[in-house]
Amino acid sequence: MELVCPAGSLPALKAAVDNGADCVYLGFRDATNARNFAGLNFDEAAIETGIRYAHERGRKVFVALNTYPQAAHVELWRKAVDRAAAQGVDAVKIAAPGLMPYASTTHPQLRLHLSVQGSATHAVAINFYHQQFGIARAVLPRVLSIEQVERLVGQTPVEIEVFGFGSLCVMVEGRCALSSYVTGEAPNTNGVCSPPKAVRWVETPQGRESRLNGVLIDRYAPGENAGYPTLCKGRFDVGDEHNYYAIEEPTSLNTLELLPELMKIGVRAVKIEGRQRSPAYVAQVARVWRQAIDSCRDNPHRYNAKPAWFSELDKVAEGQQHTLGAYHRPWK
């Protein structure tokens, strides 16, 4: 099982590699990746340095091209595929099926992974991408129970990668329009969810408010932890319910306790979310997960997720709390 860690910058890449990541994933400084924030991502010099740093230590580098090309600018995405291939990356993570034919025919030696933004949740879809474009791995959206993941793994020759830790999406990767509804920009096309230019914090007599493009997302009492404002994790009044998380809660996925099951059913890689997070976050999460994966691999029958691991990860978790998400939700 590979540990796949985020790299929003060159220092984050080095932190991931130094703390046990088998693979790192990164993006270019444009709309071809779903973390297109100012100050993040890689230019030509940084990616060249990062790839050399990782490869010298026997680690892999993936490039995320996980947004959807717009008809007027499709060349930007094709050139990104060319750049990744020329730089010698180990794989590209692609979401858009329209970009797959270009990648597979122009660069047949380039390993293709289906991004989570491709939103493939069953073996029929994954096998289609494998047969048509030769994808070698698929990243599953965070909507499946552990039983559904097991069933899927047994029905495809494609390697399966799942999310192990990090902030939860609204669980419709590749389909979300909520950010676009409020700000006019969305991760699917612009590479950004809740763009910083639209975020405002306002102190009011009722409490600290977070707003997105003027829309009230949440209001916090004194001393209450405040999360980054995203529409899906705001609190709403719906019917008779007041001020509650109607869509998703600001909490992090943490699957440490599921590691033996994930290994047993044949999951090929565990992915850590967080390219927008700091190098310190990357180092801390990679270090804990490296210990956990090694412990489970060496003695799966006696594996036990240590309380100290949870304590360390909760320090960097959204809202300082964690969940198993869809893996063990009663409505599965």
LINBELKA-V820395 format. One line per field, one symbol per residue. ss: DSSP state (~ for helix, > for strand, _ for the rest). psi: psi as a letter, one per 20 degrees, with the letter a starting at -180 (. if undefined). A space follows every 50 residues. Layout:
ss: ???
psi: ???
This chain:
ss: _>>>>>___~~~~~~~~~____>>>>_>_____________>_~~~~~~~ ~~~~~~___>>>>>>_____~~~~~~~~~~~~~~~~~___>>>>__~~~~ ~~~~~~_____>>>_~~~____~~~~~~~~~~~___>>>______~~~~~ ~~~_____>>>>>>>>>__________~~~~~~____________~~~>> >>>>__>>>>>>__>>>>>>__________~~~__>>>__>>>>______ _>>>_~~~~~~~~~~___>>>>______~~~~~~~~~~~~~~~~~~~~_~ ~~____~~~~~~~~___~~~_>>_~~~~____
psi: pqooqqnirghhghggghjjphqqqrrrmajiqjlmqpirapaggghggg gggghhjkrqpqpomkrpqqhikhhghghhggggghikrhqqoqgphhig hgghhhmhipppqoqhiilojrhggghghghhikqhqpppqliqrhhhgg gghijqipqppqphqrqqrjklpiipjgghhhiiqqhhhikppmphiipq ppprhirpqpqokippgrpprpippprpoqhhkrproocipplrnhgqqn qqpokgiighggggikphqpppqliirrhggggggggghgggggghghmh ijppophhgggghhhjqpjkrrricihlqhj.
